[in-house]
Amino acid sequence: MAENNENRKKNGPGRPAFNFYWIWGIIVVVLITLNFLTWNQPTHDTNINDFKEKMALKGHVEKILIVNKEIAEVWIKKDSLTAAPHKELFKGKKVDGPHYLFNTGPADEFRKDLRDIEAACKQLEDASGNKLKYTFKYDYIVRENWGRDVLGWVLPIILMVAIWIFLMRRLSGGPGGGGGQIFNIGKSRAQLFDKEKSTNITFNDVAGLEGAKEEIQEIVDFLKNPKKYTELGAKIPKGALLVGPPGTGKTLLAKAVAGEAQVPFFSLSGSDFVEMFVGVGASRVRDLFRQAKEKAPCIIFIDEIDAIGRARGKSPSLGSNDERENTLNQLLTEMDGFGTNSGVIILAATNRADILDRALMRPGRFDRMVYVDLPDLNERKKIFAVHLRPLKVSEGLDIDFLARQTPGFSGADIANICNEAALIAARKKKKTVEKQDFLDAVDRVIGGLEKKNKIVSKEEKKVIAYHEAGHAAVSWLLQYASPLVKVTIVPRGQSLGAAWYLPEERQITRTEQMLDEMCATLGGRASEKVTFDKISTGALSDLERVTKMAYAMVSIYGLNENLGNISYYDPQGSEYAFSKPYSEKRAELIDEEVSKIIEGQFERAVKLLNDNKDKLQKLAELLLEKEVIFKEDLETIFGKRPYDKEEEKPAEEKPSEETSTTVLNGENTSNEQNNDGTLFGNTIEWDNPDKKD
């Protein structure tokens, strides 16, 4: 890479390197031209019959040369060139000859024909009966076409050499070739960012993530100002691992480091090491660190490191070679092996830290593990502020309101909402993006596009209305259920109806809160039972959600009295892959307790709706009439919700807690858990035609 940079400097900026293929092209063109170029005068084609009738028997032929027993060259007498038909063909041209050419055909037959023509010419008589005795000379010669002969054996060699050079340069990634595939296959594919080439992203473009930014900025500051750290005996961290859910800004942080650090920055993905050939991954790791040592001090960023950093030995296959393990072993050696890498810092990002190899995550390789969690309220405000900068928004747009409407949203989700809001405003031909556009964008991102033209029968529409009314009513009447925002029976995306809730951002979840969430989730099915005394397939996703929640309560969180304080949680999903850590009797007990919890909450929802059946009916009829109802409509029917609390105003400048999560709901599984055992939340329920809610 250093040699390539020097070559670029020698050639000068913007000056293209000389391409030797032009030389080969010129040689080929010259040889082909020499082959077809004739130094003789213009000639005309004829045949043996015309030669006999129009030339020989009229006494016009001076001589004829048979070349290589293939071509006959005919010379016409000078005084005959003024006679027909030669006069028209050679008018105004000075031609010394040959004047005509024709193919002789078989040599023996041509020799016989030539003798016959010669004899016939000698027998010709004029009008007075005198012998004319027309004669002409003929001879056989051998002529070598050196241009054609040379081209015949030189051109194939030149073409073979040219093709060979082209392929070699193509495969090795040299001048005139592409990126290189065979001879360059063991080379690193990392992109280099330095002072000349930057990402144009700084830490000012990264909103929120205060704790993560502080730790990463410290590494950058160490590279810029090492003296204040080394004076105290401190050593620079060898590596930092960014861990967090998708869309939280791990790669964005790395881009900011590349933009801020005044040292070379190598960026690549974990999958760039993976190849079908044995040894390629390890070779690329060696080449990457070789380049990094030459550029030290520098930073290497490996995105999605789980592609090569999986724990070894989890899926052994007998008699086979695991290329990923070889690549990982080489990476471990380069990061902290027998030889030291002073001045080379490793940054890596993953959203699956639980599957990484323990040797990779130990201090000395990754000294710091930086958790990049979903943003809290304050951080969402800052993220909205960043993404609203390029938009023309209406005056007085409340960023605090937008942040409160998006709990559990990542930075990528918020960026998508801002973009969707701008698209919606443009579709409506507005001059600015307004508050309603952002609300519509939230609905669009979460639920999909509205399908107002979707045909739903009256009977099905009534069932959907009572189902959604049941969700809304039960959640309104329960203390710990998420407060309702709006309910709709307009098909959206794959759902036939949906209910929007605004979950409370909890740090921990108690048993009562989980039970209330389960009861509210079963409210739709309970409403069908209370109203029609029948149940439908429209609550499939509800059942999936409460089943997962119930199993989590019993077998993960230890919230069941009969099973006691015990957890069978497997964070990596591989420890209990082939055998369960409990007996068949305990498995039956778990199933029984889960069934009791679910049935108990279903009966609780049925009782709540029976006690408020008249209000449920009013709510469903209002929903059938309006198709969309809001919190104010429920207050009109049920009265003000007794459990609503005044919103606490958090400190604006207080750094966010990196372990904060959103409310638990039933869509989460144990595999979606954070490292601290909590779950990420969602803000919507679905009525899906395939999943049936």
Secondary structure, DSSP 8 states (H G I E B T S, - for coil): -HHHHHHHHHH-TT-----THHHHHHHHHHHHHHHH---S---EE--HHHIIIIIITTT-EEEEEEETTTEEEEEE-GGGTTSTTHHHHSTT----S--EEEE--SHHHHHHHHHHHHHHHHT-B-TTS-B-----EEEEE----HHHHHHHHHHHHHHHHHHHHHHHHHHHT-TTS-S-SSTTTTS---EEE-SSS-----GGG--S-HHHHHHHHHHHHHHH--HHHHTTT----SEEEEE-STTSSHHHHHHHHHHH-SS-EEEEEGGGG--SSTTHHHHHHHHHHHHHHHH-SEEEEEESGGGT-B-TTSS--TT---HHHHHHHHHHHHHHSSS--TTEEEEEEES-GGGB-HHHHSTTT--EEEE-----HHHHHHHHHHHHTTS-B-TT--HHHHHHT-TT--HHHHHHHHHHHHHHHHHTT-SSB-HHHHHHHHHHHHH--B-TT----HHHHHHHHHHHHHHHHHHHHSSSS--EEEEE-S-BTTBSEEEEE-----SS--HHHHHHHHHHHTHHHHHHHHHHS---GGGHHHHHHHHHHHHHHHHTS---TTT-S-----TTS-TTSSS-SS-HHHHHHHHHHHHHHHHHHHHHHHHHHHHTHHHHHHHHHHHHHHSEEEHHHHHHHH-S-TT--------SSS---TT------TT--GGGB-TTS-B---SEEEE-TTTT-
